Amino acid sequence: MTLRANPSLGASLPVVFRCKRLDSLGFVQRICLILLILLLTLQAATPASAAHPAQATPSLEILSIDTREFPLIRAEIKARNLPADATAPLTAASISILENGNPIPARDVQENYQGIHLVLAVNPDFALDSRDPKGVSRYTKLVGAFKQMEGAFSAEGEDRFSLFINPDYVYEQLSDFGSLATALEAYDGNFRTLKSDLASLTRAIDALSMDESGKDKLLLYITGLPSVQDAKSIQLLSEIAREKNIKVVIWLAGEAFVTTYPQIPYLQDLVDSGAGSLFVFSGSEPLPEAATYPANMGRTYLVSYLSLARESGNQTLALRLQTESDTLTSASSNFEVQVEPAVLSFLSLPEALSLKYSAEGAVTPAELPLEVLVDFVDGHPRNINSARLLVNGTVVQENTQAPLNSFVLKLSEYTGLEQLSLQVLMVDALGLEAQTPLARIALITTTAETPGGAGILKNPWNLVILGAVLAGFLALVILPGFLRNKRQAAPVPPAETISPAPADAPIILATLTKLNADNLPTPDKPIAITQEITIIGRDPDLCNLVLNDPAIEAMHCQLRMLPDGEFRLTDFRSAAGSWVNYAPVGVKGIRLQHGDLIQLGLLTFRFGSGSRVTATEKNQAERTPSDSNSEGD
């Protein structure tokens, strides 16, 4: 029999030549030919993925994007397959944002530990029971190295642990590493008699692939060299591990020369599917540091930044992470935001205004208070940077401090006009400009009548007659009484001490009495309302009544005194809302009565009107006497 050289046989040809030289017997030649055919068959079945393993590379993934607090954007990200020496934890300095291609610095990075699901799978094999001169088996040494992993897991109970040993030794979803170690120590199978197969590996990968908890998945497989018949099964398991992001680490018990066996490429492909590793242990090599395997696993990061988007529609977002050895860039993700200028409108603006001018030129009323409702229709409340009031096209007042939506117009500057054209322009924190519709107020001017006595004094003859009457009155009435009083020596009364007039205290228009959970007044002093317009919220720069409660927004609501002396409560589209007598208050507001319950966030108040008139008392006061008599009948 003649054998020809074939490059596809690789290292298998020397085996045939050695077999032929060993013995010329036909039996030996047949054995060598069988081995040759088996190697050729296995080589033909080897897939490209096993011949050239696809190593999992480090990556950065955007899990979700939160736009609820626009312009503040929060993106949840996860770094996968990072090397153990990568920078951890991630910081704002190591992350940059690309929004619509524009670089933006990260504002904050918060780490969230979601946990790891660690699965230990053991394939009992004769090779694991091989012992050193002291009688210590390879398996015992590997288990000792495995237990060093305990310190790498969180003590908060976020991790999960499972154990699979052939044929049916199973513990799943254990809450701590100690329970896993105890279950492992309790196993007493005989490695010399049990059949080696892939059952434990298959069950472990199935368990991890069905885990939807969001935890990272780590599989440690302790085994001997699998049979050549299991090659295609290992290939299928590699595909599942790659799809489900399972990091596989294999500790293979065997002599060093097993690394040349055809099963090794399949095992290497399995560990490369999730940036794992393959360690061959003959019994004398240094054991691996198992605590490094969970490094950089189990964590997600919440990255926040201030968006530069100023138009509604679709936006793109990508993140870039700088590690010690590389720069990772995530794939672009899309998100949508609605960005629109605020809608502005005047509140309670009269259509016409009557102005009365006195003889001295004073005008009544002297001022016109103006208030603007700010409605963020895009659902993203934000601060107002500036507000300007235009009268007849001219800027007459600009507000840069709270309350920015309130103005006071001096009416004395508009004498002789028949109409006022009013408009308010605002610029918000995003730089978006908004304006009210142009509002017109008709001015009705009247002059105060001159008192009747003034016409008499203009006639000189009337002055003469008036003087004569006054002289006669003095001579007949005043003078005799004065002479009588002069004769009587009256004691001089002591001088009275005139105290300085006290300073005027602010007028309390209404009060807010804080109540406890039982709606009973607390010991706190009632809040005095002394201004006609009171902005209530949590931001002291925007409000003149600041309430410290997390459920209350920066500008939560407004309390405004109406011309009839009553008050109106208006909500600024707050998330928690404003409530009166357990009913929600809208942007149009609601009139308050004395004794009403007001709920703002988690705080409850009793409204006290300056008039101290309840709705019931009003109704009783409006009843006519005839109604009362009819009821008596």
Rosetta blueprint (number, residue, H / E / L):
1 M L
2 T L
3 L L
4 R L
5 A L
6 N L
7 P H
8 S H
9 L H
10 G H
11 A H
12 S H
13 L H
14 P H
15 V H
16 V H
17 F H
18 R H
19 C H
20 K H
21 R H
22 L H
23 D L
24 S L
25 L L
26 G H
27 F H
28 V H
29 Q H
30 R H
31 I H
32 C H
33 L H
34 I H
35 L H
36 L H
37 I H
38 L H
39 L H
40 L H
41 T H
42 L H
43 Q H
44 A H
45 A H
46 T L
47 P L
48 A H
49 S H
50 A H
51 A H
52 H L
53 P L
54 A L
55 Q L
56 A L
57 T L
58 P L
59 S E
60 L E
61 E E
62 I E
63 L E
64 S E
65 I E
66 D E
67 T E
68 R E
69 E E
70 F L
71 P L
72 L E
73 I E
74 R E
75 A E
76 E E
77 I E
78 K E
79 A E
80 R E
81 N L
82 L L
83 P L
84 A L
85 D L
86 A L
87 T L
88 A L
89 P L
90 L L
91 T L
92 A L
93 A L
94 S L
95 I E
96 S E
97 I E
98 L E
99 E E
100 N L
101 G L
102 N E
103 P E
104 I E
105 P E
106 A L
107 R L
108 D E
109 V E
110 Q E
111 E E
112 N E
113 Y E
114 Q L
115 G L
116 I E
117 H E
118 L E
119 V E
120 L E
121 A E
122 V E
123 N L
124 P L
125 D L
126 F H
127 A H
128 L H
129 D H
130 S L
131 R E
132 D L
133 P L
134 K L
135 G L
136 V L
137 S E
138 R H
139 Y H
140 T H
141 K H
142 L H
143 V H
144 G H
145 A H
146 F H
147 K H
148 Q L
149 M L
150 E H
151 G H
152 A H
153 F L
154 S L
155 A L
156 E L
157 G L
158 E L
159 D L
160 R E
161 F E
162 S E
163 L E
164 F E
165 I E
166 N L
167 P L
168 D L
169 Y E
170 V E
171 Y E
172 E E
173 Q E
174 L E
175 S L
176 D L
177 F H
178 G H
179 S H
180 L H
181 A H
182 T H
183 A H
184 L H
185 E H
186 A L
187 Y L
188 D L
189 G L
190 N L
191 F L
192 R L
193 T L
194 L L
195 K L
196 S L
197 D L
198 L L
199 A H
200 S H
201 L H
202 T H
203 R H
204 A H
205 I H
206 D H
207 A H
208 L H
209 S H
210 M L
211 D L
212 E L
213 S L
214 G L
215 K L
216 D E
217 K E
218 L E
219 L E
220 L E
221 Y E
222 I E
223 T E
224 G E
225 L L
226 P L
227 S L
228 V H
229 Q H
230 D H
231 A H
232 K H
233 S H
234 I H
235 Q H
236 L H
237 L H
238 S H
239 E H
240 I H
241 A H
242 R H
243 E H
244 K L
245 N L
246 I E
247 K E
248 V E
249 V E
250 I E
251 W E
252 L E
253 A E
254 G L
255 E L
256 A H
257 F H
258 V H
259 T H
260 T H
261 Y L
262 P L
263 Q L
264 I H
265 P H
266 Y H
267 L H
268 Q H
269 D H
270 L H
271 V H
272 D H
273 S L
274 G L
275 A L
276 G L
277 S E
278 L E
279 F E
280 V E
281 F E
282 S L
283 G L
284 S L
285 E L
286 P L
287 L L
288 P L
289 E L
290 A H
291 A H
292 T H
293 Y L
294 P L
295 A L
296 N L
297 M L
298 G L
299 R E
300 T E
301 Y E
302 L E
303 V E
304 S E
305 Y E
306 L E
307 S L
308 L L
309 A L
310 R L
311 E L
312 S L
313 G E
314 N E
315 Q E
316 T E
317 L E
318 A E
319 L E
320 R E
321 L E
322 Q E
323 T L
324 E L
325 S L
326 D L
327 T E
328 L E
329 T E
330 S L
331 A L
332 S L
333 S E
334 N E
335 F E
336 E E
337 V E
338 Q L
339 V L
340 E L
341 P L
342 A L
343 V E
344 L E
345 S E
346 F E
347 L L
348 S L
349 L L
350 P L
351 E L
352 A E
353 L E
354 S E
355 L E
356 K E
357 Y E
358 S L
359 A L
360 E L
361 G L
362 A L
363 V E
364 T E
365 P L
366 A L
367 E E
368 L E
369 P E
370 L E
371 E E
372 V E
373 L E
374 V E
375 D E
376 F L
377 V L
378 D L
379 G L
380 H L
381 P L
382 R L
383 N L
384 I E
385 N E
386 S E
387 A E
388 R E
389 L E
390 L E
391 V E
392 N L
393 G L
394 T E
395 V E
396 V E
397 Q E
398 E E
399 N E
400 T L
401 Q L
402 A L
403 P L
404 L L
405 N L
406 S E
407 F E
408 V E
409 L E
410 K E
411 L H
412 S H
413 E H
414 Y H
415 T L
416 G L
417 L L
418 E L
419 Q E
420 L E
421 S E
422 L E
423 Q E
424 V E
425 L E
426 M E
427 V E
428 D E
429 A L
430 L L
431 G L
432 L L
433 E E
434 A E
435 Q E
436 T L
437 P L
438 L L
439 A E
440 R E
441 I E
442 A E
443 L E
444 I E
445 T E
446 T E
447 T E
448 A L
449 E L
450 T L
451 P L
452 G L
453 G H
454 A H
455 G H
456 I H
457 L H
458 K L
459 N L
460 P H
461 W H
462 N H
463 L H
464 V H
465 I H
466 L H
467 G H
468 A H
469 V H
470 L H
471 A H
472 G H
473 F H
474 L H
475 A H
476 L H
477 V H
478 I H
479 L H
480 P H
481 G H
482 F H
483 L H
484 R H
485 N H
486 K H
487 R H
488 Q L
489 A L
490 A L
491 P L
492 V L
493 P L
494 P L
495 A L
496 E L
497 T L
498 I L
499 S L
500 P L
501 A L
502 P L
503 A L
504 D L
505 A L
506 P L
507 I L
508 I L
509 L L
510 A E
511 T E
512 L E
513 T E
514 K E
515 L E
516 N L
517 A L
518 D L
519 N L
520 L L
521 P E
522 T L
523 P L
524 D L
525 K L
526 P L
527 I E
528 A E
529 I E
530 T L
531 Q L
532 E L
533 I E
534 T E
535 I E
536 I E
537 G E
538 R L
539 D L
540 P L
541 D L
542 L L
543 C L
544 N L
545 L E
546 V E
547 L L
548 N L
549 D L
550 P L
551 A L
552 I L
553 E L
554 A L
555 M L
556 H L
557 C E
558 Q E
559 L E
560 R E
561 M E
562 L L
563 P L
564 D L
565 G L
566 E L
567 F E
568 R E
569 L E
570 T E
571 D E
572 F L
573 R L
574 S L
575 A L
576 A L
577 G L
578 S E
579 W E
580 V E
581 N L
582 Y L
583 A E
584 P E
585 V E
586 G L
587 V L
588 K L
589 G L
590 I E
591 R E
592 L E
593 Q L
594 H L
595 G L
596 D L
597 L E
598 I E
599 Q E
600 L E
601 G L
602 L L
603 L E
604 T E
605 F E
606 R E
607 F E
608 G E
609 S E
610 G L
611 S L
612 R L
613 V L
614 T L
615 A H
616 T H
617 E H
618 K H
619 N H
620 Q H
621 A H
622 E L
623 R L
624 T L
625 P H
626 S H
627 D H
628 S H
629 N H
630 S H
631 E H
632 G H
633 D L
